[in-house]
Amino acid sequence: MLETIKNAWKIPDLRRKMLYTLMILAIFRIGSMAIPVPYLDPTAIQQMLSGNGNLLSFINILSGGAFEQATLFALSISPYITSSIVIQLLTVAIPALERMSKEGEDGRKKLNRITRYTTLGLALLQATAYYVMLRNQSAVRYTDGFSGVFAAIVIICCFTTGALLVMWLGEQIDEKGIGNGISMMLFAGIVSRAPHIIALLWQYLQIGGSYYFFVPAIIVVFVAVIALIVLMNNAERRIPVQYAKRVVGRKMYGGQSTFIPIKVNMSNVMPIIFASSLLAIPGTIKGFVDPQGVGFWGKFLGLFDYNQWLYAILYFLLIIAFNYFYVAIQYNPLEMANNLRRNNGAIPGIRPGKPTSDFIAKIISKITLVGALFLAFIAILPIALGAIAKMNIALGGTTIIIVVGVALDFVRQLESQMMMRHYKGFLE
């Protein structure tokens, strides 16, 4: 990885793109840490987030601590991610959006425009909901009379504008930088938490006792998990395909053998995000109805907190269920079989048509189970380690997979860009 970045730095065009990406990420971090939203009390927000397990804690991790600092980019890219997921799912369900997705570049631009408008609506809705929650938690300085109305308008507008500005910064990286803009900002926000995690582990070491064993063990497990994620991200099941020979004029085409790659981790981190968002709803509702958790509903919703065994069990099952759901809407075995048939391709030993479709569906089902168990294991591991070691690790499986996945994707894009620039062409 370091060698790839070093070689890319030597190419002037790639160096400019990398510097532009770093500039955008620096602006993102400045907005996340140095531009506060008026009328909010960061101390009260930090006390509210100390319990962990609610939706705000998840957003705070993805924003790199911007939410607990009550800054402009507190919502980070969560509205854009949510709107992208919603539009992607609706593309399968709504024929008009499905046709739009198949119209090439023009269709993609229309879908992007719809995603932006959806992001605006979701950002406004989330900003309003979070203002109400922060006011209930006494994190808003002015709540009565005209001052309260003005403070509400300012806070909601700042949150909404910050989310839209983050979306725009991500698009600038897509156009003029290297890597996927939204993923790069997610990466920057999560990596910025590294000093906090190191300081937390150092504090546990200073306490001593059993932590002399648990802290090094957690570091070793962390390195092993990264290696496992890299291995699983590159793992794939290859279905062999043989194309029949055909004569066109005086030339013969086809006859070659190839394969269809089926990735083990086909859905990447999406099932974990779905499951985390769904299980964060009870904790968020608890913040509205019973912040102290002393009543019936507070105790009931407290069963879904991050450190409860019920949360871990539901988390495991939901990840597997969402993984199957996401793969089902992304891969259509019947369409894959029809495409093979139209191109005179066939899987050796399998008849074209329905037998091919059933064979592909069977393989995808097995691979999906392996990928789902992998994702569930990675997601549950930090919770289990925290419960065993009595430590708040503050780093979930979602963030680890995102960091490793974005780093691998960034290096792949650099390698493809360098390959394009060093390709000599057909005439030499």
Buried (B, 14 or more C-beta within 10 A) or exposed (E): EEEBEEBBEEBEEBEEBBEBBBBBBEBBBEBBBEBBBEBBBBEBBBBBBEBBBBBBBBBBBBBBBBBBBBBBBBBBBBBBBBBBBBBBBBBBEEEEBEEBBEEEEEBEEBBEEBBBEBBBEBBBBBBBBBBBBBBBBEBBEBBEEEEBEEBBEBBBEBBBBBBBBBBEBBBBBBEBBBBBBBBBBBBBBBBBBEEEEEEBBEEBEEEEEEBEEBBEBBEEEBEEBBEBBBEBBEBBBEBEBBBEEEEEEEEEEBEEEEEBEBBBBBBBBBBBBBBBBBBBEBBBBBBBEBBEBEEEBBEEBBEBBBEBEEBBEBBBEBBBBBBBBBBBEEBBBBEBBBEBBEEBBBBEEBEBBEEBBBBBBEBBEEBBEBBBBBBBBBBBBBBEBBEEBEBBBBBBBBBBBBBBBBBBBBBEBBEEBBEEEEEEEEEE
